[in-house]
Amino acid sequence: MDLPDSARALPDLARALRDFPRALWDVARADCARVINVLAMIGSCGSALESSGDLRMLRRP
């Protein structure tokens, strides 16, 4: 008995669905790491400006 093409694709679909949460988690973790790095850079720049007194230049008059 010959299976239709859509039925042959079911094992691949099942594997993709099984791996999807792991792949989604990997992307989310990488994105979170980038966001954390950017926030850390912003924080360190703000701290450097504040300690040097240049932060008042960024304030609106």
mmCIF file of the N, C-alpha and C atoms, coordinates in Angstrom:
data_MODEL
# 
_entry.id   MODEL 
# 
loop_
_atom_site.group_PDB 
_atom_site.id 
_atom_site.type_symbol 
_atom_site.label_atom_id 
_atom_site.label_alt_id 
_atom_site.label_comp_id 
_atom_site.label_asym_id 
_atom_site.label_entity_id 
_atom_site.label_seq_id 
_atom_site.pdbx_PDB_ins_code 
_atom_site.Cartn_x 
_atom_site.Cartn_y 
_atom_site.Cartn_z 
_atom_site.occupancy 
_atom_site.B_iso_or_equiv 
_atom_site.pdbx_formal_charge 
_atom_site.auth_seq_id 
_atom_site.auth_comp_id 
_atom_site.auth_asym_id 
_atom_site.auth_atom_id 
_atom_site.pdbx_PDB_model_num 
ATOM 1   N N  . MET A 1 1  ? 0.837  -1.178 0.000  1.00 0.00 ? 1  MET A N  1 
ATOM 2   C CA . MET A 1 1  ? 0.000  0.000  0.000  1.00 0.00 ? 1  MET A CA 1 
ATOM 3   C C  . MET A 1 1  ? 0.882  1.242  0.000  1.00 0.00 ? 1  MET A C  1 
ATOM 4   N N  . ASP A 1 2  ? 0.629  2.123  -0.899 1.00 0.00 ? 2  ASP A N  1 
ATOM 5   C CA . ASP A 1 2  ? 1.413  3.346  -1.029 1.00 0.00 ? 2  ASP A CA 1 
ATOM 6   C C  . ASP A 1 2  ? 0.721  4.480  -0.265 1.00 0.00 ? 2  ASP A C  1 
ATOM 7   N N  . LEU A 1 3  ? 1.467  5.126  0.607  1.00 0.00 ? 3  LEU A N  1 
ATOM 8   C CA . LEU A 1 3  ? 0.910  6.221  1.401  1.00 0.00 ? 3  LEU A CA 1 
ATOM 9   C C  . LEU A 1 3  ? 0.947  7.528  0.602  1.00 0.00 ? 3  LEU A C  1 
ATOM 10  N N  . PRO A 1 4  ? -0.029 8.389  0.801  1.00 0.00 ? 4  PRO A N  1 
ATOM 11  C CA . PRO A 1 4  ? 0.030  9.706  0.164  1.00 0.00 ? 4  PRO A CA 1 
ATOM 12  C C  . PRO A 1 4  ? 1.209  10.506 0.715  1.00 0.00 ? 4  PRO A C  1 
ATOM 13  N N  . ASP A 1 5  ? 1.651  11.493 -0.042 1.00 0.00 ? 5  ASP A N  1 
ATOM 14  C CA . ASP A 1 5  ? 2.804  12.300 0.377  1.00 0.00 ? 5  ASP A CA 1 
ATOM 15  C C  . ASP A 1 5  ? 2.588  12.962 1.732  1.00 0.00 ? 5  ASP A C  1 
ATOM 16  N N  . SER A 1 6  ? 1.378  13.405 2.009  1.00 0.00 ? 6  SER A N  1 
ATOM 17  C CA . SER A 1 6  ? 1.120  14.064 3.294  1.00 0.00 ? 6  SER A CA 1 
ATOM 18  C C  . SER A 1 6  ? 1.304  13.092 4.457  1.00 0.00 ? 6  SER A C  1 
ATOM 19  N N  . ALA A 1 7  ? 0.969  11.839 4.273  1.00 0.00 ? 7  ALA A N  1 
ATOM 20  C CA . ALA A 1 7  ? 1.143  10.846 5.335  1.00 0.00 ? 7  ALA A CA 1 
ATOM 21  C C  . ALA A 1 7  ? 2.626  10.531 5.535  1.00 0.00 ? 7  ALA A C  1 
ATOM 22  N N  . ARG A 1 8  ? 3.412  10.566 4.468  1.00 0.00 ? 8  ARG A N  1 
ATOM 23  C CA . ARG A 1 8  ? 4.854  10.317 4.593  1.00 0.00 ? 8  ARG A CA 1 
ATOM 24  C C  . ARG A 1 8  ? 5.534  11.445 5.374  1.00 0.00 ? 8  ARG A C  1 
ATOM 25  N N  . ALA A 1 9  ? 4.964  12.624 5.315  1.00 0.00 ? 9  ALA A N  1 
ATOM 26  C CA . ALA A 1 9  ? 5.565  13.775 5.991  1.00 0.00 ? 9  ALA A CA 1 
ATOM 27  C C  . ALA A 1 9  ? 5.245  13.807 7.486  1.00 0.00 ? 9  ALA A C  1 
ATOM 28  N N  . LEU A 1 10 ? 4.327  12.978 7.948  1.00 0.00 ? 10 LEU A N  1 
ATOM 29  C CA . LEU A 1 10 ? 3.935  13.014 9.354  1.00 0.00 ? 10 LEU A CA 1 
ATOM 30  C C  . LEU A 1 10 ? 5.081  12.778 10.330 1.00 0.00 ? 10 LEU A C  1 
ATOM 31  N N  . PRO A 1 11 ? 5.974  11.807 10.098 1.00 0.00 ? 11 PRO A N  1 
ATOM 32  C CA . PRO A 1 11 ? 7.095  11.650 11.041 1.00 0.00 ? 11 PRO A CA 1 
ATOM 33  C C  . PRO A 1 11 ? 7.981  12.906 11.102 1.00 0.00 ? 11 PRO A C  1 
ATOM 34  N N  . ASP A 1 12 ? 8.203  13.545 9.943  1.00 0.00 ? 12 ASP A N  1 
ATOM 35  C CA . ASP A 1 12 ? 9.004  14.771 9.941  1.00 0.00 ? 12 ASP A CA 1 
ATOM 36  C C  . ASP A 1 12 ? 8.287  15.893 10.693 1.00 0.00 ? 12 ASP A C  1 
ATOM 37  N N  . LEU A 1 13 ? 6.990  15.978 10.506 1.00 0.00 ? 13 LEU A N  1 
ATOM 38  C CA . LEU A 1 13 ? 6.203  16.983 11.210 1.00 0.00 ? 13 LEU A CA 1 
ATOM 39  C C  . LEU A 1 13 ? 6.229  16.731 12.715 1.00 0.00 ? 13 LEU A C  1 
ATOM 40  N N  . ALA A 1 14 ? 6.079  15.480 13.108 1.00 0.00 ? 14 ALA A N  1 
ATOM 41  C CA . ALA A 1 14 ? 6.113  15.139 14.530 1.00 0.00 ? 14 ALA A CA 1 
ATOM 42  C C  . ALA A 1 14 ? 7.471  15.493 15.134 1.00 0.00 ? 14 ALA A C  1 
ATOM 43  N N  . ARG A 1 15 ? 8.545  15.230 14.418 1.00 0.00 ? 15 ARG A N  1 
ATOM 44  C CA . ARG A 1 15 ? 9.890  15.547 14.904 1.00 0.00 ? 15 ARG A CA 1 
ATOM 45  C C  . ARG A 1 15 ? 10.066 17.062 15.025 1.00 0.00 ? 15 ARG A C  1 
ATOM 46  N N  . ALA A 1 16 ? 9.581  17.809 14.030 1.00 0.00 ? 16 ALA A N  1 
ATOM 47  C CA . ALA A 1 16 ? 9.690  19.267 14.061 1.00 0.00 ? 16 ALA A CA 1 
ATOM 48  C C  . ALA A 1 16 ? 8.903  19.850 15.226 1.00 0.00 ? 16 ALA A C  1 
ATOM 49  N N  . LEU A 1 17 ? 7.711  19.321 15.461 1.00 0.00 ? 17 LEU A N  1 
ATOM 50  C CA . LEU A 1 17 ? 6.907  19.810 16.583 1.00 0.00 ? 17 LEU A CA 1 
ATOM 51  C C  . LEU A 1 17 ? 7.542  19.464 17.923 1.00 0.00 ? 17 LEU A C  1 
ATOM 52  N N  . ARG A 1 18 ? 8.185  18.308 17.982 1.00 0.00 ? 18 ARG A N  1 
ATOM 53  C CA . ARG A 1 18 ? 8.856  17.908 19.220 1.00 0.00 ? 18 ARG A CA 1 
ATOM 54  C C  . ARG A 1 18 ? 10.043 18.829 19.493 1.00 0.00 ? 18 ARG A C  1 
ATOM 55  N N  . ASP A 1 19 ? 10.777 19.203 18.439 1.00 0.00 ? 19 ASP A N  1 
ATOM 56  C CA . ASP A 1 19 ? 11.972 20.036 18.595 1.00 0.00 ? 19 ASP A CA 1 
ATOM 57  C C  . ASP A 1 19 ? 11.656 21.524 18.685 1.00 0.00 ? 19 ASP A C  1 
ATOM 58  N N  . PHE A 1 20 ? 10.435 21.928 18.339 1.00 0.00 ? 20 PHE A N  1 
ATOM 59  C CA . PHE A 1 20 ? 10.093 23.338 18.298 1.00 0.00 ? 20 PHE A CA 1 
ATOM 60  C C  . PHE A 1 20 ? 10.270 24.040 19.643 1.00 0.00 ? 20 PHE A C  1 
ATOM 61  N N  . PRO A 1 21 ? 9.759  23.485 20.765 1.00 0.00 ? 21 PRO A N  1 
ATOM 62  C CA . PRO A 1 21 ? 9.946  24.197 22.042 1.00 0.00 ? 21 PRO A CA 1 
ATOM 63  C C  . PRO A 1 21 ? 11.422 24.400 22.390 1.00 0.00 ? 21 PRO A C  1 
ATOM 64  N N  . ARG A 1 22 ? 12.238 23.409 22.088 1.00 0.00 ? 22 ARG A N  1 
ATOM 65  C CA . ARG A 1 22 ? 13.671 23.535 22.370 1.00 0.00 ? 22 ARG A CA 1 
ATOM 66  C C  . ARG A 1 22 ? 14.280 24.642 21.520 1.00 0.00 ? 22 ARG A C  1 
ATOM 67  N N  . ALA A 1 23 ? 13.931 24.678 20.254 1.00 0.00 ? 23 ALA A N  1 
ATOM 68  C CA . ALA A 1 23 ? 14.445 25.725 19.369 1.00 0.00 ? 23 ALA A CA 1 
ATOM 69  C C  . ALA A 1 23 ? 13.951 27.103 19.798 1.00 0.00 ? 23 ALA A C  1 
ATOM 70  N N  . LEU A 1 24 ? 12.693 27.176 20.177 1.00 0.00 ? 24 LEU A N  1 
ATOM 71  C CA . LEU A 1 24 ? 12.120 28.442 20.641 1.00 0.00 ? 24 LEU A CA 1 
ATOM 72  C C  . LEU A 1 24 ? 12.830 28.904 21.907 1.00 0.00 ? 24 LEU A C  1 
ATOM 73  N N  . TRP A 1 25 ? 13.104 27.974 22.807 1.00 0.00 ? 25 TRP A N  1 
ATOM 74  C CA . TRP A 1 25 ? 13.810 28.310 24.041 1.00 0.00 ? 25 TRP A CA 1 
ATOM 75  C C  . TRP A 1 25 ? 15.214 28.809 23.734 1.00 0.00 ? 25 TRP A C  1 
ATOM 76  N N  . ASP A 1 26 ? 15.908 28.175 22.788 1.00 0.00 ? 26 ASP A N  1 
ATOM 77  C CA . ASP A 1 26 ? 17.262 28.606 22.437 1.00 0.00 ? 26 ASP A CA 1 
ATOM 78  C C  . ASP A 1 26 ? 17.252 30.033 21.899 1.00 0.00 ? 26 ASP A C  1 
ATOM 79  N N  . VAL A 1 27 ? 16.268 30.349 21.054 1.00 0.00 ? 27 VAL A N  1 
ATOM 80  C CA . VAL A 1 27 ? 16.165 31.706 20.498 1.00 0.00 ? 27 VAL A CA 1 
ATOM 81  C C  . VAL A 1 27 ? 15.842 32.702 21.608 1.00 0.00 ? 27 VAL A C  1 
ATOM 82  N N  . ALA A 1 28 ? 14.892 32.353 22.464 1.00 0.00 ? 28 ALA A N  1 
ATOM 83  C CA . ALA A 1 28 ? 14.508 33.254 23.555 1.00 0.00 ? 28 ALA A CA 1 
ATOM 84  C C  . ALA A 1 28 ? 15.676 33.496 24.505 1.00 0.00 ? 28 ALA A C  1 
ATOM 85  N N  . ARG A 1 29 ? 16.419 32.444 24.799 1.00 0.00 ? 29 ARG A N  1 
ATOM 86  C CA . ARG A 1 29 ? 17.560 32.581 25.702 1.00 0.00 ? 29 ARG A CA 1 
ATOM 87  C C  . ARG A 1 29 ? 18.626 33.484 25.084 1.00 0.00 ? 29 ARG A C  1 
ATOM 88  N N  . ALA A 1 30 ? 18.878 33.315 23.795 1.00 0.00 ? 30 ALA A N  1 
ATOM 89  C CA . ALA A 1 30 ? 19.856 34.163 23.118 1.00 0.00 ? 30 ALA A CA 1 
ATOM 90  C C  . ALA A 1 30 ? 19.384 35.614 23.085 1.00 0.00 ? 30 ALA A C  1 
ATOM 91  N N  . ASP A 1 31 ? 18.083 35.819 22.820 1.00 0.00 ? 31 ASP A N  1 
ATOM 92  C CA . ASP A 1 31 ? 17.544 37.179 22.805 1.00 0.00 ? 31 ASP A CA 1 
ATOM 93  C C  . ASP A 1 31 ? 17.622 37.812 24.188 1.00 0.00 ? 31 ASP A C  1 
ATOM 94  N N  . CYS A 1 32 ? 17.308 37.053 25.216 1.00 0.00 ? 32 CYS A N  1 
ATOM 95  C CA . CYS A 1 32 ? 17.390 37.575 26.584 1.00 0.00 ? 32 CYS A CA 1 
ATOM 96  C C  . CYS A 1 32 ? 18.822 37.953 26.926 1.00 0.00 ? 32 CYS A C  1 
ATOM 97  N N  . ALA A 1 33 ? 19.761 37.138 26.507 1.00 0.00 ? 33 ALA A N  1 
ATOM 98  C CA . ALA A 1 33 ? 21.168 37.445 26.773 1.00 0.00 ? 33 ALA A CA 1 
ATOM 99  C C  . ALA A 1 33 ? 21.571 38.739 26.079 1.00 0.00 ? 33 ALA A C  1 
ATOM 100 N N  . ARG A 1 34 ? 21.099 38.944 24.850 1.00 0.00 ? 34 ARG A N  1 
ATOM 101 C CA . ARG A 1 34 ? 21.404 40.198 24.150 1.00 0.00 ? 34 ARG A CA 1 
ATOM 102 C C  . ARG A 1 34 ? 20.789 41.395 24.863 1.00 0.00 ? 34 ARG A C  1 
ATOM 103 N N  . VAL A 1 35 ? 19.547 41.249 25.302 1.00 0.00 ? 35 VAL A N  1 
ATOM 104 C CA . VAL A 1 35 ? 18.869 42.347 26.007 1.00 0.00 ? 35 VAL A CA 1 
ATOM 105 C C  . VAL A 1 35 ? 19.606 42.665 27.304 1.00 0.00 ? 35 VAL A C  1 
ATOM 106 N N  . ILE A 1 36 ? 19.996 41.631 28.029 1.00 0.00 ? 36 ILE A N  1 
ATOM 107 C CA . ILE A 1 36 ? 20.720 41.834 29.290 1.00 0.00 ? 36 ILE A CA 1 
ATOM 108 C C  . ILE A 1 36 ? 22.054 42.534 29.023 1.00 0.00 ? 36 ILE A C  1 
ATOM 109 N N  . ASN A 1 37 ? 22.749 42.135 27.961 1.00 0.00 ? 37 ASN A N  1 
ATOM 110 C CA . ASN A 1 37 ? 24.020 42.783 27.624 1.00 0.00 ? 37 ASN A CA 1 
ATOM 111 C C  . ASN A 1 37 ? 23.816 44.256 27.278 1.00 0.00 ? 37 ASN A C  1 
ATOM 112 N N  . VAL A 1 38 ? 22.774 44.557 26.515 1.00 0.00 ? 38 VAL A N  1 
ATOM 113 C CA . VAL A 1 38 ? 22.496 45.949 26.155 1.00 0.00 ? 38 VAL A CA 1 
ATOM 114 C C  . VAL A 1 38 ? 22.162 46.760 27.405 1.00 0.00 ? 38 VAL A C  1 
ATOM 115 N N  . LEU A 1 39 ? 21.328 46.198 28.281 1.00 0.00 ? 39 LEU A N  1 
ATOM 116 C CA . LEU A 1 39 ? 20.986 46.907 29.518 1.00 0.00 ? 39 LEU A CA 1 
ATOM 117 C C  . LEU A 1 39 ? 22.221 47.131 30.388 1.00 0.00 ? 39 LEU A C  1 
ATOM 118 N N  . ALA A 1 40 ? 23.102 46.159 30.420 1.00 0.00 ? 40 ALA A N  1 
ATOM 119 C CA . ALA A 1 40 ? 24.333 46.310 31.199 1.00 0.00 ? 40 ALA A CA 1 
ATOM 120 C C  . ALA A 1 40 ? 25.215 47.405 30.603 1.00 0.00 ? 40 ALA A C  1 
ATOM 121 N N  . MET A 1 41 ? 25.293 47.451 29.272 1.00 0.00 ? 41 MET A N  1 
ATOM 122 C CA . MET A 1 41 ? 26.080 48.512 28.631 1.00 0.00 ? 41 MET A CA 1 
ATOM 123 C C  . MET A 1 41 ? 25.475 49.881 28.921 1.00 0.00 ? 41 MET A C  1 
ATOM 124 N N  . ILE A 1 42 ? 24.144 49.983 28.840 1.00 0.00 ? 42 ILE A N  1 
ATOM 125 C CA . ILE A 1 42 ? 23.480 51.256 29.135 1.00 0.00 ? 42 ILE A CA 1 
ATOM 126 C C  . ILE A 1 42 ? 23.738 51.655 30.592 1.00 0.00 ? 42 ILE A C  1 
ATOM 127 N N  . GLY A 1 43 ? 23.635 50.682 31.472 1.00 0.00 ? 43 GLY A N  1 
ATOM 128 C CA . GLY A 1 43 ? 23.884 50.959 32.886 1.00 0.00 ? 43 GLY A CA 1 
ATOM 129 C C  . GLY A 1 43 ? 25.306 51.402 33.147 1.00 0.00 ? 43 GLY A C  1 
ATOM 130 N N  . SER A 1 44 ? 26.264 50.744 32.515 1.00 0.00 ? 44 SER A N  1 
ATOM 131 C CA . SER A 1 44 ? 27.655 51.125 32.752 1.00 0.00 ? 44 SER A CA 1 
ATOM 132 C C  . SER A 1 44 ? 27.959 52.480 32.134 1.00 0.00 ? 44 SER A C  1 
ATOM 133 N N  . CYS A 1 45 ? 27.354 52.794 30.993 1.00 0.00 ? 45 CYS A N  1 
ATOM 134 C CA . CYS A 1 45 ? 27.548 54.119 30.389 1.00 0.00 ? 45 CYS A CA 1 
ATOM 135 C C  . CYS A 1 45 ? 26.920 55.190 31.280 1.00 0.00 ? 45 CYS A C  1 
ATOM 136 N N  . GLY A 1 46 ? 25.726 54.899 31.789 1.00 0.00 ? 46 GLY A N  1 
ATOM 137 C CA . GLY A 1 46 ? 25.079 55.855 32.687 1.00 0.00 ? 46 GLY A CA 1 
ATOM 138 C C  . GLY A 1 46 ? 25.892 56.073 33.947 1.00 0.00 ? 46 GLY A C  1 
ATOM 139 N N  . SER A 1 47 ? 26.452 55.021 34.493 1.00 0.00 ? 47 SER A N  1 
ATOM 140 C CA . SER A 1 47 ? 27.276 55.144 35.701 1.00 0.00 ? 47 SER A CA 1 
ATOM 141 C C  . SER A 1 47 ? 28.534 55.945 35.415 1.00 0.00 ? 47 SER A C  1 
ATOM 142 N N  . ALA A 1 48 ? 29.137 55.702 34.262 1.00 0.00 ? 48 ALA A N  1 
ATOM 143 C CA . ALA A 1 48 ? 30.350 56.445 33.901 1.00 0.00 ? 48 ALA A CA 1 
ATOM 144 C C  . ALA A 1 48 ? 30.035 57.923 33.705 1.00 0.00 ? 48 ALA A C  1 
ATOM 145 N N  . LEU A 1 49 ? 28.930 58.227 33.031 1.00 0.00 ? 49 LEU A N  1 
ATOM 146 C CA . LEU A 1 49 ? 28.552 59.629 32.829 1.00 0.00 ? 49 LEU A CA 1 
ATOM 147 C C  . LEU A 1 49 ? 28.222 60.294 34.165 1.00 0.00 ? 49 LEU A C  1 
ATOM 148 N N  . GLU A 1 50 ? 27.534 59.557 35.025 1.00 0.00 ? 50 GLU A N  1 
ATOM 149 C CA . GLU A 1 50 ? 27.147 60.120 36.316 1.00 0.00 ? 50 GLU A CA 1 
ATOM 150 C C  . GLU A 1 50 ? 28.378 60.410 37.172 1.00 0.00 ? 50 GLU A C  1 
ATOM 151 N N  . SER A 1 51 ? 29.324 59.500 37.171 1.00 0.00 ? 51 SER A N  1 
ATOM 152 C CA . SER A 1 51 ? 30.505 59.686 38.006 1.00 0.00 ? 51 SER A CA 1 
ATOM 153 C C  . SER A 1 51 ? 31.416 60.783 37.457 1.00 0.00 ? 51 SER A C  1 
ATOM 154 N N  . SER A 1 52 ? 31.376 60.999 36.143 1.00 0.00 ? 52 SER A N  1 
ATOM 155 C CA . SER A 1 52 ? 32.223 62.048 35.576 1.00 0.00 ? 52 SER A CA 1 
ATOM 156 C C  . SER A 1 52 ? 31.537 63.412 35.588 1.00 0.00 ? 52 SER A C  1 
ATOM 157 N N  . GLY A 1 53 ? 30.265 63.454 35.930 1.00 0.00 ? 53 GLY A N  1 
ATOM 158 C CA . GLY A 1 53 ? 29.541 64.712 35.961 1.00 0.00 ? 53 GLY A CA 1 
ATOM 159 C C  . GLY A 1 53 ? 28.961 65.102 34.619 1.00 0.00 ? 53 GLY A C  1 
ATOM 160 N N  . ASP A 1 54 ? 29.154 64.282 33.599 1.00 0.00 ? 54 ASP A N  1 
ATOM 161 C CA . ASP A 1 54 ? 28.646 64.609 32.262 1.00 0.00 ? 54 ASP A CA 1 
ATOM 162 C C  . ASP A 1 54 ? 27.174 64.290 32.098 1.00 0.00 ? 54 ASP A C  1 
ATOM 163 N N  . LEU A 1 55 ? 26.576 63.664 33.074 1.00 0.00 ? 55 LEU A N  1 
ATOM 164 C CA . LEU A 1 55 ? 25.175 63.285 32.971 1.00 0.00 ? 55 LEU A CA 1 
ATOM 165 C C  . LEU A 1 55 ? 24.266 64.509 32.899 1.00 0.00 ? 55 LEU A C  1 
ATOM 166 N N  . ARG A 1 56 ? 24.680 65.594 33.541 1.00 0.00 ? 56 ARG A N  1 
ATOM 167 C CA . ARG A 1 56 ? 23.837 66.797 33.504 1.00 0.00 ? 56 ARG A CA 1 
ATOM 168 C C  . ARG A 1 56 ? 23.733 67.373 32.095 1.00 0.00 ? 56 ARG A C  1 
ATOM 169 N N  . MET A 1 57 ? 24.683 67.030 31.218 1.00 0.00 ? 57 MET A N  1 
ATOM 170 C CA . MET A 1 57 ? 24.615 67.489 29.826 1.00 0.00 ? 57 MET A CA 1 
ATOM 171 C C  . MET A 1 57 ? 23.468 66.818 29.088 1.00 0.00 ? 57 MET A C  1 
ATOM 172 N N  . LEU A 1 58 ? 23.059 65.649 29.543 1.00 0.00 ? 58 LEU A N  1 
ATOM 173 C CA . LEU A 1 58 ? 21.995 64.916 28.877 1.00 0.00 ? 58 LEU A CA 1 
ATOM 174 C C  . LEU A 1 58 ? 20.604 65.345 29.333 1.00 0.00 ? 58 LEU A C  1 
ATOM 175 N N  . ARG A 1 59 ? 20.534 66.097 30.409 1.00 0.00 ? 59 ARG A N  1 
ATOM 176 C CA . ARG A 1 59 ? 19.236 66.531 30.927 1.00 0.00 ? 59 ARG A CA 1 
ATOM 177 C C  . ARG A 1 59 ? 18.703 67.689 30.106 1.00 0.00 ? 59 ARG A C  1 
ATOM 178 N N  . ARG A 1 60 ? 17.390 67.755 30.013 1.00 0.00 ? 60 ARG A N  1 
ATOM 179 C CA . ARG A 1 60 ? 16.773 68.875 29.297 1.00 0.00 ? 60 ARG A CA 1 
ATOM 180 C C  . ARG A 1 60 ? 16.885 70.145 30.135 1.00 0.00 ? 60 ARG A C  1 
ATOM 181 N N  . PRO A 1 61 ? 17.023 71.279 29.461 1.00 0.00 ? 61 PRO A N  1 
ATOM 182 C CA . PRO A 1 61 ? 17.107 72.542 30.207 1.00 0.00 ? 61 PRO A CA 1 
ATOM 183 C C  . PRO A 1 61 ? 15.776 72.911 30.835 1.00 0.00 ? 61 PRO A C  1 
# 
